[in-house]
Amino acid sequence: IIHHLRQQAIRAREHEEDLAWRRLLVEQSRDGIVILDRGGKVWEANRCFADMLGYTAEEISKLHVWDWDAQWSREELHAMVARVDIKGAHLQTRHRRKDGQLLEVEISSNGAEFDGNKLVFCVCRDVSERNQARDALAVSEEKYRIIFENQHYCVAIFEVATWHLLDVNDAYVRMYGYSRAELLGGMTILDLS
């Protein structure tokens, strides 16, 4: 009996350590983690998720996914929660903070069964700054492209080490009489001198 009780105590301590370790991993995550029940209600959320949306832990625990998702309707969100399985899903959406500010969020989710209940585990990352930087880069590249293409002077971009042409504008094509494909198909600056 004593041996059995010791083994039970060891298993209980190991279980408590395992739970503490898992809690530490979830709470120390730099990403927001939220677990939803099959109805879309918060079953559990880490501090990062609550902070990301500007709620207290107590406030976030009373919410449903449609209280913060700004992209889909309640019905669409219900259907999405129902569809998530163990293979999971990866998507981008917009979340509305408590103060009304919109965040662009990347979500990786998967479904799981726990004690007979379907749960959806979601890792949420605010990608607003990344997307703004991507959009700014696209605008900058488009401006560059317009200037490059509409230049009256010949402009060529080439690899310094090999002298291979990487890009040329229309004035360059007209001046040398080769097609853009020919120029960029392996020709070097030296081939044109």
N, C-alpha and C positions, 0 to 999 in steps of 0.2 A: 504494500500500500504506500509506504514511504517513497519507494522508487517511482511509482506511478504519479504521486503528487509532485515529486521533483521534476519529472518529465513534463507534467502539465504546466508547472511554473516556468520552466525553461521555454516551452512553446509559447506561453502567454507573453513572456518578456521579449522573445524574438518577434512575435506579432506586433507588440507595441513599438519595438524598434523599427520594424518595417513600416508601420503606419507613420511614425515620426519622420523617417527618411523620405517617404513619399510626400508628406506634407511639406517638408523642407524644399524638395525639388519643385513642387507646384508654386509655393510662395516665393521662391528665389528666382523664378522664371522672369526673364526680361519681357516676355510676351504676356498678353492677357490670356487667361485661361478661364473658360466658362463651361460648365456642364449643364445641359438642358434636359429636362424630362420630356416624355413623349408629347406633352402639351405645349412645349416651348417655354415653360417656366424655368427660371434659374434654380438649379438643384444645388449648385455650388459655384463659386467664382473666387479667383485669387485677388489679392490686393491690387495687382497691376491692372487687371481688367476694370475693377471699380474706379481706380484712379484715372484710367484712360477715358472713361465716360463721365468722370466728375461726380460720382456717387460715393456715399459711404458704403461699407460692407453690408450694413443692415438694409439700406435702401436698395442696393443691387439685388439682394436676395428676394425681394418682393416683386421683381420685374419679370416680364416675358420678353422674348426676343423682338417682338413687334414694338415694344416700348422704346427700343433704341435703333432698330434697323430702319434706315430712311430710304431704302431702295425698293423693297418688295412689300406687298400688302400682307395683311394678317393671314389671309387664306393661302397665299403663295408660300409664306413662311411655314404655315402648318404642313403643307404638302412637302416642302423641302425637308423639314425635320422628320417626317414620316419616311422619306426616301433614303435618308442617310443610313448606310449599313456599315459592316465592319471594314469594307474596302475604303469607305470614306469619300470625301469630296474636297475639292480645292476651289476656292472662288474669291472674287473681290466684291466688296459691297461698300456702302456708306453707312456709318453709324452716327447717330445724333447724340451729342453729349447733353448732359443735364442743362447746360447753359445755351443749348441750341446750335452750337458750332458743329459743323459736319466734318467727319474724319473719313478718309479713304482707308479701308481695312482689308487686309488679306487674311483669309480664314482657311485653316486646314482642319477638317473635322472627320470624325468617325463615330459610328454607332457602337454601342456595347450593351449587353444585358447585365444587370446587377440586381440580384435578389428578386428576379421576375419582372423587373422594370426596364424598359428601354431607355437608355440615356445617350445623349449626343455630346461627345467631348470635343470642344472647339479651342484651338489655339489661334488667337487673334493678334495680328501685328498691324500697328498704325503705319501705313505706307504713304501718308499724305505728303511728307517732305520728299520722299523718293520720287513720287509721281509728279510733283511740282518741278523737281529738277529735270526729270525726263522730258516734261512738256516744254520747259524753258530751253533745253538743249535742242529739241526738235524745231522750235521757233528760230533759234540762232542758226541752226544748220540750213533752214529754209532761206533765211536772209543771206547767208553766205552763198548758197546756190544761186539765188537771183543775181547777186552782184557778180559772181563768177561767170555765169552764162551770158549776162548782158554787157559785159566788158567789151569795148571796141578793140582793145589791144589783145594780142595773143597771150594767153595764160596757160601754163602747163604745170602740173604737179608731177614730180618724179622722185624715185627712190635714189637717194644720194649715193649709196654704196654701189648700185648696179646701173644707174642712169636710166632704168626702165620707166616709161611714162605710166603714171597712175591715173591721171585725169587731164583732160584738155577742154578748153571752151570752144564755142563755135567759130570764133575768129581764128583760132589755131588750126582747126579743120580746114577752113576756107584757104588760109595762107599756104598750107603745105599740100593740099589736094588729096590727102588720104582720108579714108573714112575713119570715124571715131573707133570702130572695131579694129581696123588695121593698126592705128596708132597705139591703142591700148592692148593689142594682142601680142605684145612682146617687143615692140620697137623701143629703141633708146634715143636719147637726145643726140647721141653720136651718129645714129643712122640718118639724121636730118641735116647734118652739117656738111 
